[in-house]
Amino acid sequence: MATARVLGKLRRDTRGAVATEYGLLVVLAVIAVMLAISALGQTNYDIWRNVAAKVTAAT
């Protein structure tokens, strides 16, 4: 009987749901930032590789 009462209380308790939702939002934001940095990093690398090739060709 006590176990059923405890499980009922846990089922109605939503305090942890908000923290979980915020945690998921933070994870999604971090993934988005990592993808953006990765894409910009590759573009930046390509730009500097072209600059280096032009400087090498000019000397």
C-alpha positions as CSV (number, residue, x, y, z in Angstrom):
1,M,0.0,0.0,0.0
2,A,2.8,2.4,0.9
3,T,4.5,1.7,-2.4
4,A,1.4,2.6,-4.4
5,R,1.1,5.8,-2.5
6,V,4.7,6.8,-3.1
7,L,4.4,5.9,-6.8
8,G,1.3,8.0,-7.1
9,K,3.1,11.0,-5.5
10,L,6.0,10.6,-7.9
11,R,3.6,10.4,-10.9
12,R,2.0,13.7,-9.9
13,D,5.3,15.5,-9.1
14,T,6.3,17.6,-12.1
15,R,9.2,19.6,-10.5
16,G,11.9,17.6,-12.2
17,A,10.2,18.0,-15.6
18,V,11.1,21.7,-15.9
19,A,14.7,21.0,-15.1
20,T,14.8,18.2,-17.7
21,E,13.3,20.4,-20.3
22,Y,15.8,23.2,-19.7
23,G,18.6,20.6,-19.8
24,L,17.4,19.4,-23.2
25,L,17.2,23.0,-24.5
26,V,20.8,23.6,-23.3
27,V,21.9,20.4,-25.1
28,L,20.2,21.5,-28.3
29,A,21.8,24.9,-28.1
30,V,25.3,23.4,-27.6
31,I,24.8,21.1,-30.5
32,A,23.7,24.1,-32.7
33,V,26.7,26.1,-31.6
34,M,29.1,23.2,-32.3
35,L,27.7,22.7,-35.8
36,A,27.9,26.4,-36.5
37,I,31.5,26.6,-35.3
38,S,32.4,23.5,-37.4
39,A,30.9,25.0,-40.5
40,L,32.6,28.4,-40.0
41,G,35.9,26.7,-39.1
42,Q,36.0,24.8,-42.4
43,T,35.2,28.0,-44.3
44,N,37.9,29.9,-42.4
45,Y,40.4,27.1,-43.1
46,D,39.6,27.3,-46.8
47,I,40.0,31.1,-46.9
48,W,43.4,30.9,-45.2
49,R,44.6,28.0,-47.4
50,N,43.8,30.1,-50.5
51,V,45.6,33.1,-49.0
52,A,48.6,31.0,-48.3
53,A,48.6,29.5,-51.8
54,K,48.5,33.0,-53.3
55,V,51.3,34.3,-51.1
56,T,53.4,31.3,-52.0
57,A,52.7,31.7,-55.7
58,A,53.6,35.4,-55.5
59,T,57.0,34.9,-53.9
